[in-house]
Amino acid sequence: EFTVSPNPAKDKINVSITSTNENMWSIRVLNNIGQTVYTRSGQNFSTVEIDAKGFENGLYFVEYQSEGERKVEKIMVQH
């Protein structure tokens, strides 16, 4: 499971990943035209803090992938 907060985001985006197994995971942040603006990978439980200060205002998609599982959450960035 993963959660994304706050929404809308201002300076940072927090991604919380809780996994019941030891699978590797990856997250990507994509802008509204599908370009990847951030990537990160890890294993097990984790909280990732993404610096959003360099992101332009607008809609972004946070994509989570792990061992055949894929989820996407929308988030707005407003400075």
Buried (B, 14 or more C-beta within 10 A) or exposed (E): EBBBEEBEBEEEBEBEBEBEEEEEBEBBBBBEEEEEBBEBEBEEEBEBEBEBEEBEEEEBBBBBBBEEEEEEBEBEBEE
